[in-house]
Amino acid sequence: MRITAALDIDEAEIEERFVRASGPGGQNVNKVSTAVELRFNLAANTSIPPDARGRLKRLAGRRLTTEGTIVIQADRFRSQEQNRADARERLTDLIKEALVRPKPRIKTKPSRGAREERMKTKSVRGKVKKMRSRKVDFD
């Protein structure tokens, strides 16, 4: 399965199982297994770079099993073929998102004007609070 121009996933690493779907479909939903459960063994995969594999684990979240398998449920459509295409597309999108290397953060300091503005708002707020308090005069 082609992910990008440089990355292909072997079809043997993807396992599809067809199960009965819930939701709309009338009598068809009780008779035909249209939902797709796609399983991708991330632990056994070697084509995805290690840094992207770590990001993919984080992005997969609850869809990642303890054995290192990503499970994608697709039952949005009434036809098996549409659900199969949907599950594969969702897996492709997830892997593409993991391949994008995040831009490193560059530390910056707040500008002088920003610091002065912050101090000014703090002092104004302090004056407002001071005006609220009652001073008891015993003279």
N, C-alpha and C positions, 0 to 999 in steps of 0.2 A: 504494500500500500504506500503510495507516494505522499509524503508529508510536505517536503520542500524539494527544490531542485537538487539539493545536496543530501537529503535524508530520505531513506526508504525503510519501511518496516516490513519484515517478513510476514506473510499471511499465516504461517504456521504459529506465530506468536499470538495471534488473535483467535479467540474461541467465541463462537456465537451459539446461544441457546435460545430457542423460541418457547415462550411460555404464554399462558393465558393472561390477557390484559384485563384491567379493571376499567370502569368508566363507560362512555357511550359506545354503542355498537349493536344494541338490541340482542336478538337471539344469536347473532354472529359471535358476540363476545363469549358466549358460553360454549361454543363449538370449535372455534378456530384459535390456534395459538399465534396471535399476531404480535405480541410484545417481544422485544429482543433484549436479551441480557448479554452484553458484550463484555468479554474478559480479556484484558491485556496484561500479560505477565511482565511487569516492569523489572522484577528482580533478575529474570533470565535474559533480558534484552541487553545487547552490547552495542547497538547502532546509535543510541542516544548518548551524547557526551555526558561525562560525570557531573559537570556543573549544572547542566540542564535537567539531569535526572533528579538532583536535589530539589530544584525549583518545581519540577513536576510532582514530586511527592508532596510538597507543601500545597500546591494548587489543587491536587486531587482531594485532599482533606478526607472526608468520611467515605469517599468512594474507593480509597486504598485499603486493602485488607492487610492483616498482620503478616501474611505470606508474601506481600509485595505485588499483589494483583490489583489492577484498577478495574472496577466493575461499573459499567454504565448501563442503566435501565432506560429503554426507549419504548414508550407506549402512547406517544402523542397522536399517532395516526391510526386509521382503521386497517391499513394494509401492512402486511409483513415486510414487503419490499421497501416501503417508505420509512418504516421504523428502523430497518436495517441500515438504510442510507443515513438516517438521522443519527444513529448511534455512532457510526463510523465518522461522520462529520464532526460530532461533538468530541470524539477522541482526537481527531486531527487538530481541531481548534485548541484543545487543551495542550497538546504537544507543541504546537506553534507558539503558544503563549509562553511556555516554559523555555523555549529556545531563545527568546529575547533576553539579552543580558541587561540587567538593570543599570541605569546610569549612576555612577558613584556620586555620593553627596559631597559637595565641597563646602567645608566649614567657612562661615562668614561671620563677621561681628556686626552688631547693629550700628547704624550710622550715628554720628554725634547728635543730629537733629532728632532721631528716633529716641535716643536716650533722654534728651532734654524734654521731649514731649511726654514721655512716660513719667518722668519726675514731676512735671507740671500737673498732669492729671491726678497723680497720687496726692499732691499737696492740696489740690482743689477738693478732692474727695475727703481728705482729712479735715479741711475747714468746714465742709458740710456736716460732717459727723460731730465736730466740736460745737457747732451752733445748735445741734439738737439737744445736747446735754444741758441740764438745768444747774445753774450755780446757785447754791443756797447762801444768802447774805445774812449774817447774824447781827448786823448793826442796828 
